[in-house]
Amino acid sequence: MEEFHPHNDEMIFNADEAHNIVKECIESVLGKADYNQNKVNQWTAAIVEQSLTHLVKLGKTYKYIVTCAVMQRSGAGLHTASSCFWDTTTDGTCTVRWENRTMNCIVNVFAVAIIL
Amino acid sequence: CPPASFLVDEVSSIIKEAIEGAIGGNAYQHSKVNQWTTSVVEQTLSQLTRLGKPFKYIVTCVIMQKNGAGLHTASSCFWDNSSDGTCTVRWENKTMYCIVSAFGLAL
């Protein structure tokens, strides 16, 4: 059975666009704050939800996964890795690293094209 | 042919084996952590694809040294609730935390 894959020039993940969206969300949530154990949960939730909302508003036929890690700066080592099994022509990822005096924040966006 | 589903228990076992295989019995070592995180995600991903289901997969791994610092993670997904799924495994030993998340998106 033949498979027909329509080649759509718009189906390329724009990592720069996603990077800017995420950076703005992080700034607006963490901007001037210091690490606060009581607030971190609502911060990480706000960052992923706002980022996701803005990405979806781009109106592209993609599924999105946004992850966020916020860590107190104390000298501990933190290492992250990710591996993806997908269509490299249409799918993509973008990682934003942000920090201030008291915390590090790493946000990953994974965009997976929806095949219609 | 019934649509394949993301089975959390199945994926959870795969992740646990990958973590144990890569870092089980080891103490945090700055010089090795990069190859450990790589090994965990690659091992997990290859076992997932071997399931032969029509899914795209994303696997992430975080390893953090235990020294009292707080670490918080969150994720949010825009997908098809009926077919897509995720599984997160938290593992620790005396010197480090390891958090692995796998996301499966149906084709």
Backbone of each chain as ProteinMPNN parsed JSONL, in Angstrom:
{"seq_chain_A": "MEEFHPHNDEMIFNADEAHNIVKECIESVLGKADYNQNKVNQWTAAIVEQSLTHLVKLGKTYKYIVTCAVMQRSGAGLHTASSCFWDTTTDGTCTVRWENRTMNCIVNVFAVAIIL", "coords_chain_A": {"N_chain_A": [[0.853, -1.192, 0.0], [0.608, 2.146, -0.913], [2.048, 5.03, 0.642], [0.991, 8.307, 1.108], [2.689, 11.211, 1.577], [2.075, 14.401, 2.136], [3.963, 17.167, 1.148], [4.478, 19.775, 3.092], [5.361, 23.041, 3.185], [5.069, 24.632, 5.379], [5.293, 23.087, 7.57], [7.495, 23.128, 9.498], [9.332, 23.196, 12.414], [9.604, 26.165, 14.154], [12.144, 27.109, 15.87], [13.271, 29.448, 16.935], [11.145, 31.158, 17.259], [9.683, 29.797, 19.196], [11.54, 29.851, 21.243], [11.63, 32.575, 21.929], [9.022, 32.961, 22.847], [8.96, 31.308, 25.111], [10.989, 32.413, 26.685], [9.921, 34.899, 27.332], [7.766, 34.095, 28.911], [9.046, 32.899, 31.111], [10.441, 35.096, 32.158], [8.297, 36.718, 32.908], [7.146, 35.267, 34.95], [9.199, 34.503, 36.798], [10.911, 36.626, 36.833], [11.773, 38.893, 38.873], [11.993, 37.441, 41.176], [13.073, 35.681, 44.183], [14.385, 32.438, 45.015], [11.834, 30.523, 46.367], [10.536, 28.248, 48.416], [7.842, 27.807, 48.94], [6.555, 28.86, 46.799], [7.46, 27.788, 44.467], [6.198, 25.586, 43.196], [3.846, 26.715, 42.097], [5.021, 28.456, 40.345], [6.431, 26.866, 38.445], [4.268, 25.553, 37.322], [2.86, 27.726, 36.253], [4.665, 28.66, 34.335], [4.864, 26.488, 32.475], [2.191, 26.284, 31.666], [1.546, 28.837, 30.627], [3.425, 29.057, 28.568], [2.651, 26.934, 26.934], [0.054, 27.737, 26.206], [0.603, 30.029, 24.648], [2.083, 28.882, 22.585], [0.217, 27.181, 21.382], [-1.512, 29.072, 20.441], [-0.266, 29.915, 18.158], [-1.359, 28.529, 16.197], [-0.563, 26.358, 14.642], [-0.481, 23.029, 13.181], [0.384, 21.203, 15.409], [1.343, 18.976, 18.076], [2.183, 19.649, 21.429], [4.737, 19.479, 23.953], [5.673, 20.715, 27.0], [8.245, 21.177, 29.286], [9.448, 22.019, 32.542], [12.073, 22.874, 34.715], [12.963, 23.987, 37.879], [15.553, 25.044, 39.843], [17.103, 25.49, 42.976], [19.885, 27.559, 43.541], [22.697, 26.163, 44.633], [25.087, 25.102, 44.298], [24.959, 22.453, 43.707], [25.213, 19.79, 41.31], [23.523, 19.616, 38.192], [22.181, 17.669, 35.683], [20.809, 17.24, 32.467], [19.145, 15.32, 29.94], [17.801, 14.498, 26.722], [15.982, 12.449, 24.45], [14.67, 11.766, 21.267], [12.204, 10.112, 19.31], [11.125, 10.53, 16.304], [9.721, 12.398, 13.513], [12.149, 13.813, 11.79], [12.028, 15.823, 9.907], [9.814, 17.418, 10.311], [9.338, 17.686, 13.037], [10.414, 19.15, 16.186], [12.615, 20.635, 18.705], [13.226, 22.832, 21.517], [15.273, 24.462, 23.794], [15.359, 26.424, 26.687], [17.482, 28.142, 28.777], [17.662, 29.713, 31.864], [18.619, 32.021, 34.395], [18.887, 33.455, 37.699], [20.023, 35.237, 40.564], [19.401, 33.426, 42.606], [18.253, 31.083, 41.595], [18.045, 28.443, 39.076], [16.582, 27.925, 35.869], [15.202, 25.67, 33.612], [13.703, 25.189, 30.551], [12.034, 23.021, 28.381], [10.834, 22.61, 25.087], [8.906, 20.513, 23.143], [7.902, 19.789, 19.918], [5.575, 18.155, 18.007], [4.6, 17.142, 14.875], [1.286, 16.98, 13.593], [-0.124, 14.478, 11.774], [-2.233, 14.705, 9.146]], "CA_chain_A": [[0.0, 0.0, 0.0], [1.448, 3.349, -0.984], [1.715, 6.072, 1.6], [1.141, 9.629, 0.526], [3.067, 12.22, 2.547], [2.057, 15.727, 1.493], [5.083, 17.982, 1.619], [3.933, 21.086, 3.424], [6.496, 23.873, 3.563], [4.891, 25.297, 6.657], [5.446, 22.152, 8.67], [8.839, 23.069, 10.059], [9.268, 23.802, 13.728], [10.381, 27.395, 14.247], [12.715, 27.08, 17.216], [13.496, 30.809, 17.439], [9.849, 31.688, 17.685], [9.354, 29.124, 20.457], [12.511, 30.327, 22.224], [11.191, 33.887, 22.408], [7.794, 32.791, 23.611], [9.274, 30.724, 26.415], [11.786, 33.357, 27.466], [9.021, 35.898, 27.89], [6.973, 33.489, 29.987], [9.898, 32.732, 32.289], [10.671, 36.429, 32.71], [7.113, 37.28, 33.553], [6.828, 34.527, 36.171], [10.298, 34.487, 37.762], [11.65, 37.881, 36.69], [12.517, 39.488, 39.974], [11.775, 36.68, 42.402], [14.129, 34.851, 44.745], [13.88, 31.088, 45.225], [10.92, 30.451, 47.497], [10.019, 26.881, 48.383], [6.383, 27.787, 48.963], [5.973, 29.346, 45.557], [8.031, 27.171, 43.267], [5.231, 24.755, 42.483], [2.949, 27.509, 41.253], [5.832, 29.053, 39.283], [6.677, 25.915, 37.349], [2.978, 25.329, 36.655], [2.53, 28.912, 35.464], [5.555, 28.733, 33.174], [4.489, 25.525, 31.431], [0.858, 26.562, 31.13], [1.578, 30.035, 29.78], [4.185, 28.745, 27.343], [1.813, 26.079, 26.103], [-1.041, 28.548, 25.655], [1.126, 30.863, 23.571], [2.476, 28.047, 21.446], [-0.994, 26.715, 20.711], [-2.095, 30.225, 19.746], [0.375, 30.082, 16.851], [-2.313, 27.955, 15.245], [0.006, 25.355, 13.731], [-0.984, 21.683, 13.495], [1.385, 20.498, 16.192], [1.123, 18.646, 19.471], [3.304, 20.228, 22.164], [5.045, 19.081, 25.324], [6.552, 21.711, 27.594], [8.67, 20.772, 30.627], [10.178, 23.095, 33.205], [12.721, 22.503, 35.97], [13.507, 25.138, 38.596], [16.424, 24.537, 40.885], [17.756, 26.436, 43.851], [21.328, 27.592, 43.265], [23.427, 25.862, 45.863], [26.34, 24.433, 43.952], [24.735, 21.057, 43.303], [25.274, 19.561, 39.872], [22.278, 19.168, 37.575], [22.407, 17.288, 34.292], [19.596, 16.766, 31.813], [19.322, 14.818, 28.58], [16.548, 14.026, 26.149], [16.149, 11.738, 23.201], [13.358, 11.745, 20.634], [11.976, 9.233, 18.176], [10.046, 11.236, 15.595], [9.995, 12.752, 12.127], [13.099, 14.927, 11.931], [11.787, 16.917, 8.96], [8.728, 18.295, 10.75], [9.273, 17.847, 14.484], [11.581, 19.862, 16.684], [12.685, 20.941, 20.126], [13.89, 24.082, 21.832], [15.56, 24.503, 25.225], [15.707, 27.756, 27.169], [18.113, 28.129, 30.108], [17.555, 31.043, 32.465], [19.013, 31.997, 35.798], [19.127, 34.714, 38.376], [20.951, 35.063, 41.688], [19.054, 32.348, 43.531], [17.741, 29.858, 40.975], [18.205, 28.116, 37.655], [15.343, 27.433, 35.276], [15.405, 25.078, 32.287], [12.428, 24.835, 29.935], [12.134, 22.305, 27.109], [9.614, 22.526, 24.287], [8.96, 19.484, 22.098], [6.772, 19.985, 19.016], [5.396, 16.974, 17.169], [3.616, 17.471, 13.847], [0.11, 16.122, 13.496], [-0.296, 14.025, 10.394], [-3.688, 14.693, 8.887]], "C_chain_A": [[0.881, 1.231, 0.0], [1.04, 4.344, 0.081], [1.939, 7.417, 0.955], [1.489, 10.624, 1.629], [3.062, 13.574, 1.876], [3.213, 16.56, 2.041], [4.593, 19.403, 1.837], [5.082, 21.971, 3.918], [6.319, 24.544, 4.907], [5.164, 24.389, 7.833], [6.91, 22.006, 9.08], [8.764, 23.79, 11.381], [10.168, 25.028, 13.787], [10.908, 27.533, 15.674], [12.92, 28.477, 17.787], [12.228, 31.419, 17.989], [9.484, 31.102, 19.054], [10.261, 29.634, 21.575], [12.06, 31.663, 22.813], [9.946, 33.804, 23.269], [8.114, 32.32, 25.027], [10.046, 31.7, 27.294], [10.903, 34.417, 28.11], [8.21, 35.337, 29.042], [7.798, 33.339, 31.247], [10.11, 34.082, 32.972], [9.474, 36.938, 33.473], [6.782, 36.546, 34.852], [7.93, 34.654, 37.226], [11.046, 35.798, 37.881], [12.442, 38.356, 37.876], [12.426, 38.681, 41.269], [13.035, 35.979, 42.888], [13.535, 33.468, 44.998], [13.039, 31.038, 46.496], [10.223, 29.095, 47.438], [8.496, 26.823, 48.309], [5.768, 28.146, 47.621], [6.412, 28.568, 44.325], [7.041, 26.326, 42.489], [4.316, 25.58, 41.589], [3.735, 28.204, 40.143], [6.035, 28.099, 38.114], [5.374, 25.653, 36.588], [2.637, 26.509, 35.756], [3.384, 28.987, 34.204], [5.124, 27.749, 32.097], [3.128, 25.86, 30.828], [0.857, 27.78, 30.212], [2.306, 29.769, 28.475], [3.32, 27.942, 26.386], [0.701, 26.874, 25.442], [-0.547, 29.387, 24.485], [1.526, 30.055, 22.349], [1.246, 27.592, 20.666], [-1.633, 27.84, 19.913], [-1.442, 30.488, 18.401], [-0.473, 29.425, 15.763], [-1.747, 26.923, 14.291], [-0.483, 23.96, 14.132], [0.1, 20.859, 14.165], [0.822, 20.08, 17.532], [2.353, 19.2, 20.196], [3.477, 19.568, 23.516], [6.011, 20.126, 25.854], [6.947, 21.214, 28.987], [9.507, 21.902, 31.216], [10.808, 22.561, 34.477], [13.276, 23.772, 36.598], [14.322, 24.599, 39.758], [17.056, 25.665, 41.676], [19.258, 26.41, 43.571], [22.083, 27.333, 44.559], [24.719, 25.148, 45.541], [26.167, 22.995, 43.534], [24.811, 20.944, 41.792], [23.928, 19.097, 39.369], [22.561, 18.861, 36.121], [21.102, 16.806, 33.701], [19.933, 16.269, 30.417], [17.942, 14.478, 28.045], [16.829, 13.387, 24.809], [14.772, 11.587, 22.571], [13.311, 10.836, 19.413], [10.813, 9.829, 17.407], [10.438, 11.508, 14.158], [10.891, 13.988, 12.136], [12.848, 16.064, 10.943], [10.734, 17.893, 9.478], [8.745, 18.596, 12.244], [10.518, 18.549, 14.988], [11.504, 20.148, 18.163], [13.445, 22.238, 20.337], [14.092, 24.104, 23.339], [15.965, 25.913, 25.615], [16.274, 27.626, 28.574], [18.105, 29.552, 30.629], [18.041, 30.966, 33.88], [19.021, 33.406, 36.36], [20.007, 34.389, 39.586], [20.682, 33.8, 42.497], [18.537, 31.069, 42.884], [18.059, 29.734, 39.484], [16.867, 27.603, 37.136], [15.664, 26.891, 33.885], [14.043, 24.672, 31.741], [12.69, 24.155, 28.598], [10.8, 22.346, 26.401], [9.836, 21.444, 23.243], [7.724, 19.675, 21.24], [6.712, 18.822, 18.037], [4.285, 17.248, 16.168], [2.472, 16.466, 13.84], [-0.079, 15.756, 12.033], [-1.787, 13.914, 10.12], [-4.042, 13.675, 7.824]], "O_chain_A": [[1.795, 1.35, 0.816], [-0.141, 4.496, 0.394], [2.97, 7.642, 0.321], [0.676, 10.862, 2.523], [3.975, 13.872, 1.106], [3.41, 16.643, 3.253], [4.328, 20.137, 0.886], [5.698, 21.683, 4.944], [7.294, 24.981, 5.519], [5.26, 24.853, 8.969], [7.485, 20.92, 9.019], [8.196, 24.878, 11.467], [11.363, 24.938, 13.502], [10.208, 28.011, 16.566], [12.762, 28.68, 18.991], [12.222, 32.093, 19.019], [9.037, 31.818, 19.95], [9.819, 29.826, 22.708], [12.097, 31.864, 24.027], [9.829, 34.486, 24.287], [7.606, 32.862, 26.009], [9.793, 31.804, 28.494], [11.096, 34.79, 29.267], [7.989, 36.022, 30.041], [7.31, 33.619, 32.342], [9.979, 34.205, 34.19], [9.608, 37.519, 34.55], [6.199, 37.137, 35.761], [7.646, 34.882, 38.402], [11.721, 36.062, 38.876], [13.667, 38.236, 37.89], [12.75, 39.192, 42.341], [13.951, 35.714, 42.109], [12.324, 33.334, 45.175], [13.481, 31.46, 47.564], [9.429, 28.826, 46.536], [7.926, 25.917, 47.701], [4.624, 27.795, 47.331], [5.801, 28.681, 43.262], [7.039, 26.345, 41.258], [4.039, 25.193, 40.454], [3.166, 28.512, 39.096], [5.84, 28.461, 36.954], [5.376, 25.544, 35.362], [2.177, 26.322, 34.63], [2.889, 29.335, 33.132], [5.025, 28.121, 30.928], [2.934, 25.734, 29.619], [0.242, 27.759, 29.146], [1.867, 30.198, 27.408], [3.261, 28.226, 25.19], [0.434, 26.704, 24.252], [-1.204, 29.451, 23.446], [1.333, 30.492, 21.215], [1.24, 27.616, 19.435], [-2.218, 27.613, 18.854], [-2.003, 31.212, 17.579], [-0.328, 29.72, 14.577], [-2.348, 26.629, 13.258], [-0.854, 23.736, 15.284], [0.662, 19.939, 13.57], [-0.067, 20.737, 18.072], [3.447, 19.215, 19.631], [2.507, 19.152, 24.151], [7.042, 20.397, 25.239], [6.077, 20.865, 29.785], [10.18, 22.641, 30.498], [10.146, 21.862, 35.244], [13.973, 24.544, 35.94], [13.836, 23.797, 40.555], [17.49, 26.669, 41.112], [19.832, 25.338, 43.385], [22.107, 28.17, 45.461], [25.381, 24.637, 46.444], [27.113, 22.369, 43.056], [24.506, 21.898, 41.076], [23.259, 18.29, 40.014], [23.117, 19.691, 35.402], [20.365, 16.055, 34.339], [20.885, 16.735, 29.79], [17.02, 14.203, 28.813], [17.788, 13.737, 24.122], [13.802, 11.307, 23.275], [14.236, 10.795, 18.602], [9.655, 9.665, 17.792], [11.385, 10.912, 13.644], [10.435, 15.086, 12.455], [13.39, 17.155, 11.113], [10.758, 19.072, 9.122], [8.235, 19.629, 12.678], [11.553, 18.554, 14.321], [10.473, 19.936, 18.8], [14.199, 22.688, 19.475], [13.166, 23.792, 24.087], [16.808, 26.53, 24.963], [15.629, 27.066, 29.46], [18.494, 30.484, 29.925], [17.889, 29.926, 34.521], [19.141, 34.397, 35.639], [20.668, 33.351, 39.604], [21.609, 33.176, 43.013], [18.396, 30.058, 43.571], [18.294, 30.704, 38.764], [16.117, 26.94, 37.853], [16.312, 27.56, 33.081], [13.314, 23.91, 32.376], [13.469, 24.647, 27.782], [9.754, 22.146, 27.019], [10.845, 21.456, 22.537], [6.611, 19.72, 21.763], [7.678, 18.541, 17.327], [3.157, 17.551, 16.557], [2.668, 15.269, 14.053], [-0.18, 16.626, 11.168], [-2.504, 13.147, 10.762], [-5.214, 13.527, 7.477]]}, "seq_chain_B": "CPPASFLVDEVSSIIKEAIEGAIGGNAYQHSKVNQWTTSVVEQTLSQLTRLGKPFKYIVTCVIMQKNGAGLHTASSCFWDNSSDGTCTVRWENKTMYCIVSAFGLAL", "coords_chain_B": {"N_chain_B": [[-7.949, -3.412, 13.121], [-6.979, -2.711, 16.341], [-6.509, 0.517, 17.814], [-3.256, 1.363, 18.938], [-2.212, 1.666, 22.35], [-0.845, 3.81, 24.906], [0.787, 2.31, 27.343], [1.077, 2.736, 30.651], [2.23, 1.172, 32.75], [3.842, -0.629, 31.413], [5.681, 1.082, 30.192], [6.792, 2.276, 32.415], [8.214, 0.144, 33.583], [10.159, -0.264, 31.654], [11.574, 2.135, 31.826], [12.536, 2.036, 34.466], [14.276, -0.155, 34.35], [16.191, 0.853, 32.605], [17.298, 2.954, 34.075], [18.325, 1.634, 36.367], [20.184, 0.015, 35.088], [22.001, 1.869, 34.074], [22.828, 3.609, 36.204], [22.475, 2.295, 38.613], [23.69, 1.433, 41.808], [25.803, 3.216, 41.653], [27.708, 6.119, 42.758], [27.15, 9.69, 42.809], [28.95, 11.249, 40.255], [30.694, 13.75, 38.894], [32.145, 13.642, 36.505], [31.025, 11.571, 35.147], [28.335, 11.916, 34.796], [27.211, 13.006, 32.432], [27.447, 10.946, 30.518], [25.843, 9.082, 31.758], [23.201, 10.221, 31.773], [22.764, 10.333, 29.056], [22.918, 7.629, 28.407], [20.711, 6.596, 29.825], [18.485, 7.864, 28.528], [18.811, 6.971, 25.902], [18.761, 4.172, 26.084], [16.19, 3.781, 27.147], [14.611, 4.877, 25.078], [15.233, 3.167, 22.927], [14.209, 0.734, 23.804], [11.527, 1.393, 23.964], [10.853, 1.926, 21.283], [11.154, -0.561, 20.297], [8.849, -1.81, 21.04], [7.215, -1.612, 18.959], [4.957, -0.046, 18.425], [2.694, 2.344, 16.854], [3.874, 5.048, 17.522], [5.274, 8.291, 18.296], [8.077, 9.165, 20.247], [9.262, 10.88, 23.198], [11.871, 11.246, 25.408], [13.013, 12.284, 28.528], [15.632, 13.039, 30.847], [16.711, 13.757, 34.105], [19.399, 14.301, 36.212], [20.348, 14.848, 39.474], [22.608, 16.002, 41.888], [22.637, 15.156, 45.337], [22.33, 17.597, 47.602], [20.848, 19.051, 49.281], [19.627, 21.129, 47.93], [16.653, 22.509, 46.446], [14.57, 21.033, 43.975], [12.301, 21.5, 41.396], [9.943, 20.266, 39.1], [7.871, 20.558, 36.18], [5.347, 19.706, 33.775], [3.537, 20.236, 30.753], [1.063, 19.322, 28.447], [-0.079, 19.427, 25.078], [-2.194, 17.652, 23.388], [-3.598, 14.578, 22.077], [-5.878, 13.398, 24.137], [-7.039, 10.867, 24.177], [-5.338, 9.037, 23.031], [-2.643, 9.593, 23.515], [0.119, 9.631, 25.884], [1.877, 9.774, 29.112], [4.674, 9.037, 31.26], [6.289, 9.147, 34.32], [9.222, 8.502, 36.118], [10.595, 8.461, 39.291], [13.661, 8.247, 40.834], [16.083, 7.393, 43.314], [19.231, 7.433, 45.065], [21.737, 7.232, 47.62], [23.31, 9.429, 46.93], [22.326, 10.823, 44.709], [19.527, 12.143, 42.711], [17.271, 10.906, 40.258], [15.26, 11.682, 37.582], [13.031, 10.567, 35.253], [11.191, 11.109, 32.33], [8.792, 9.907, 30.049], [7.209, 10.495, 27.002], [4.528, 9.637, 24.929], [3.313, 9.876, 21.672], [0.593, 9.334, 19.651], [0.561, 8.24, 16.26]], "CA_chain_B": [[-6.749, -3.388, 13.969], [-7.292, -1.76, 17.412], [-5.469, 1.542, 17.935], [-2.312, 1.062, 20.006], [-2.323, 2.613, 23.447], [0.342, 4.067, 25.713], [0.569, 1.587, 28.595], [1.962, 3.345, 31.644], [3.015, 0.172, 33.498], [4.858, -1.17, 30.514], [6.711, 2.102, 29.998], [7.446, 2.462, 33.701], [9.206, -0.931, 33.75], [11.268, -0.001, 30.727], [12.376, 3.238, 32.367], [13.253, 1.585, 35.671], [15.411, -0.998, 33.943], [17.225, 1.689, 31.996], [17.97, 3.699, 35.142], [19.132, 0.683, 37.139], [21.303, -0.444, 34.264], [23.003, 2.918, 33.866], [23.404, 4.206, 37.413], [22.256, 1.502, 39.82], [24.912, 1.098, 42.517], [26.856, 4.225, 41.485], [27.592, 7.374, 43.492], [27.234, 10.829, 41.898], [30.309, 11.574, 39.826], [30.567, 14.816, 37.906], [32.752, 13.287, 35.219], [30.292, 10.493, 34.475], [26.907, 12.167, 34.693], [26.757, 13.196, 31.055], [27.238, 9.671, 29.815], [24.723, 8.397, 32.391], [21.914, 10.724, 31.291], [22.653, 9.892, 27.66], [22.652, 6.199, 28.395], [19.339, 6.353, 30.275], [17.49, 8.222, 27.517], [18.942, 6.146, 24.706], [18.3, 2.824, 26.398], [14.732, 3.843, 27.267], [14.039, 5.107, 23.758], [15.342, 2.004, 22.041], [13.261, -0.284, 24.27], [10.166, 1.831, 23.617], [10.594, 1.744, 19.853], [11.072, -2.005, 20.055], [7.474, -2.271, 21.275], [6.611, -1.671, 17.637], [3.663, 0.637, 18.34], [2.75, 3.537, 15.993], [4.005, 6.222, 18.377], [6.511, 9.053, 18.38], [8.435, 9.207, 21.668], [10.231, 11.839, 23.725], [12.308, 10.796, 26.734], [13.918, 13.239, 29.156], [16.227, 12.52, 32.082], [17.395, 14.753, 34.931], [20.125, 13.733, 37.353], [20.801, 15.921, 40.342], [23.383, 15.643, 43.069], [21.903, 15.457, 46.569], [23.051, 18.416, 48.581], [19.902, 19.876, 50.019], [18.946, 22.107, 47.076], [15.312, 22.127, 46.006], [14.372, 20.917, 42.522], [10.898, 21.323, 41.05], [9.741, 20.126, 37.662], [6.467, 20.508, 35.761], [5.213, 19.592, 32.325], [2.18, 20.461, 30.284], [1.012, 18.753, 27.109], [-1.218, 19.718, 24.211], [-2.182, 16.48, 22.516], [-4.854, 13.867, 21.985], [-6.017, 12.682, 25.41], [-7.5, 9.48, 24.074], [-4.321, 8.106, 22.536], [-1.289, 9.93, 23.936], [0.307, 9.435, 27.319], [3.179, 10.06, 29.674], [5.017, 8.262, 32.444], [7.472, 9.712, 34.961], [9.772, 7.651, 37.17], [11.545, 9.143, 40.173], [14.572, 7.259, 41.419], [17.155, 8.043, 44.062], [20.058, 6.637, 45.956], [22.247, 8.105, 48.679], [24.02, 10.621, 46.456], [21.686, 11.554, 43.611], [18.153, 11.926, 42.259], [17.137, 10.753, 38.816], [13.852, 11.769, 37.185], [12.912, 10.276, 33.821], [9.828, 11.208, 31.796], [8.612, 9.449, 28.676], [5.952, 10.954, 26.401], [4.22, 8.89, 23.715], [2.29, 10.556, 20.879], [0.144, 8.414, 18.608], [0.649, 8.756, 14.894]], "C_chain_B": [[-6.966, -2.336, 15.056], [-6.16, -0.74, 17.526], [-4.554, 1.207, 19.108], [-2.47, 2.079, 21.117], [-1.015, 2.703, 24.205], [0.092, 3.407, 27.064], [1.577, 2.027, 29.64], [2.829, 2.313, 32.371], [4.157, -0.383, 32.675], [6.025, -0.194, 30.383], [7.496, 2.316, 31.288], [8.513, 1.394, 33.931], [10.422, -0.695, 32.877], [12.188, 1.074, 31.288], [13.195, 2.762, 33.567], [14.456, 0.728, 35.317], [16.548, -0.16, 33.379], [18.004, 2.449, 33.061], [18.891, 2.768, 35.927], [20.37, 0.251, 36.371], [22.402, 0.591, 34.138], [23.649, 3.392, 35.154], [23.206, 3.411, 38.686], [23.579, 1.165, 40.497], [26.033, 2.109, 42.384], [26.623, 5.443, 42.365], [27.765, 8.519, 42.498], [28.689, 11.14, 41.56], [30.205, 12.557, 38.685], [31.071, 14.4, 36.522], [31.964, 12.235, 34.459], [28.847, 10.849, 34.157], [26.419, 12.333, 33.264], [26.533, 11.881, 30.331], [26.107, 8.875, 30.462], [23.389, 8.885, 31.847], [21.702, 10.275, 29.849], [22.271, 8.42, 27.603], [21.215, 5.894, 28.807], [18.333, 6.683, 29.18], [17.6, 7.315, 26.301], [18.444, 4.729, 24.941], [16.774, 2.786, 26.482], [14.099, 3.963, 25.89], [14.121, 3.862, 22.891], [14.406, 0.884, 22.491], [11.826, 0.098, 23.915], [9.882, 1.588, 22.138], [10.492, 0.265, 19.518], [9.687, -2.561, 20.328], [6.696, -2.314, 19.961], [5.267, -0.976, 17.504], [3.793, 1.898, 17.487], [2.767, 4.819, 16.814], [5.296, 6.961, 18.086], [6.807, 9.147, 19.875], [9.397, 10.334, 21.979], [10.592, 11.346, 25.116], [13.253, 11.846, 27.296], [14.423, 12.653, 30.474], [16.944, 13.65, 32.806], [18.124, 14.016, 36.045], [20.649, 14.884, 38.178], [21.499, 15.377, 41.579], [22.578, 15.998, 44.32], [22.766, 16.348, 47.449], [22.11, 19.373, 49.285], [19.166, 20.876, 49.157], [17.583, 21.58, 46.673], [15.263, 22.038, 44.49], [12.901, 20.692, 42.272], [10.771, 21.208, 39.542], [8.248, 20.09, 37.371], [6.448, 20.254, 34.277], [3.754, 19.744, 31.957], [2.129, 19.99, 28.841], [-0.26, 19.104, 26.366], [-1.255, 18.6, 23.195], [-3.546, 15.839, 22.454], [-4.995, 12.989, 23.228], [-6.39, 11.216, 25.284], [-6.385, 8.526, 23.665], [-2.923, 8.356, 23.086], [-1.128, 9.764, 25.442], [1.711, 9.744, 27.779], [3.4, 9.215, 30.926], [6.293, 8.854, 33.021], [7.926, 8.792, 36.078], [10.778, 8.461, 37.967], [12.368, 8.088, 40.893], [15.599, 7.989, 42.229], [18.018, 7.016, 44.759], [20.666, 7.618, 46.953], [22.844, 9.408, 48.17], [23.345, 11.385, 45.332], [20.224, 11.187, 43.374], [18.177, 11.747, 40.751], [15.648, 10.778, 38.479], [13.78, 11.576, 35.68], [11.451, 10.385, 33.411], [9.812, 10.693, 30.373], [7.249, 9.92, 28.202], [5.737, 10.165, 25.125], [3.087, 9.575, 22.964], [1.888, 9.674, 19.719], [0.196, 9.069, 17.234], [-0.734, 8.849, 14.266]], "O_chain_B": [[-7.124, -1.161, 14.727], [-4.991, -1.085, 17.356], [-5.036, 0.807, 20.168], [-2.823, 3.231, 20.861], [-0.185, 1.795, 24.156], [-0.726, 3.891, 27.847], [2.769, 1.737, 29.538], [4.02, 2.542, 32.586], [5.271, -0.58, 33.16], [7.191, -0.58, 30.451], [8.711, 2.512, 31.26], [9.6, 1.703, 34.42], [11.561, -0.897, 33.298], [13.412, 0.953, 31.238], [14.387, 3.047, 33.673], [15.525, 0.867, 35.911], [17.72, -0.427, 33.641], [19.224, 2.577, 32.969], [20.07, 3.06, 36.128], [21.46, 0.136, 36.932], [23.585, 0.253, 34.098], [24.867, 3.564, 35.214], [23.71, 3.801, 39.739], [24.497, 0.667, 39.845], [27.113, 1.901, 42.937], [25.48, 5.77, 42.686], [28.431, 8.365, 41.474], [29.538, 11.275, 42.441], [29.68, 12.227, 37.621], [30.488, 14.766, 35.501], [32.196, 12.022, 33.269], [28.2, 10.178, 33.353], [25.338, 11.859, 32.916], [25.545, 11.719, 29.615], [25.469, 8.067, 29.787], [22.532, 8.075, 31.495], [20.599, 9.885, 29.467], [21.397, 8.026, 26.831], [20.568, 5.033, 28.21], [17.427, 5.894, 28.915], [16.582, 6.928, 25.727], [17.776, 4.153, 24.083], [16.14, 1.872, 25.953], [13.159, 3.235, 25.57], [13.164, 3.538, 22.188], [13.865, 0.16, 21.655], [11.008, -0.766, 23.601], [8.81, 1.104, 21.777], [9.819, -0.114, 18.56], [9.372, -3.669, 19.895], [5.656, -2.965, 19.862], [4.509, -1.27, 16.58], [4.88, 2.469, 17.398], [1.802, 5.583, 16.809], [6.292, 6.359, 17.683], [5.881, 9.203, 20.684], [10.234, 10.705, 21.157], [9.705, 11.059, 25.919], [14.194, 12.258, 26.618], [13.73, 11.873, 31.129], [17.695, 14.41, 32.195], [17.527, 13.197, 36.744], [21.31, 15.785, 37.661], [21.04, 14.43, 42.218], [21.911, 17.032, 44.353], [23.795, 15.921, 47.972], [22.54, 20.393, 49.825], [18.162, 21.433, 49.601], [17.373, 20.371, 46.568], [15.847, 22.87, 43.796], [12.302, 19.794, 42.864], [11.405, 21.952, 38.795], [7.454, 19.649, 38.202], [7.421, 20.549, 33.582], [2.857, 19.425, 32.737], [3.066, 20.236, 28.083], [-1.358, 19.086, 26.921], [-0.462, 18.579, 22.253], [-4.551, 16.486, 22.749], [-4.319, 11.968, 23.358], [-6.097, 10.414, 26.171], [-6.476, 7.326, 23.926], [-2.101, 7.44, 23.125], [-2.11, 9.757, 26.184], [2.619, 9.949, 26.974], [2.455, 8.745, 31.559], [7.272, 9.045, 32.299], [7.116, 8.349, 36.893], [11.691, 9.067, 37.409], [11.827, 7.155, 41.486], [15.969, 9.11, 41.879], [17.599, 5.887, 45.01], [20.156, 8.727, 47.112], [22.88, 10.396, 48.905], [23.758, 12.503, 45.026], [19.747, 10.119, 43.756], [18.99, 12.351, 40.052], [14.869, 9.994, 39.021], [14.392, 12.327, 34.92], [10.573, 9.821, 34.065], [10.704, 10.998, 29.582], [6.252, 9.768, 28.907], [6.657, 10.03, 24.318], [2.026, 9.832, 23.533], [2.723, 9.301, 18.895], [-0.078, 10.258, 17.066], [-0.862, 9.264, 13.114]]}, "name": "protein", "num_of_chains": 2, "seq": "MEEFHPHNDEMIFNADEAHNIVKECIESVLGKADYNQNKVNQWTAAIVEQSLTHLVKLGKTYKYIVTCAVMQRSGAGLHTASSCFWDTTTDGTCTVRWENRTMNCIVNVFAVAIILCPPASFLVDEVSSIIKEAIEGAIGGNAYQHSKVNQWTTSVVEQTLSQLTRLGKPFKYIVTCVIMQKNGAGLHTASSCFWDNSSDGTCTVRWENKTMYCIVSAFGLAL"}
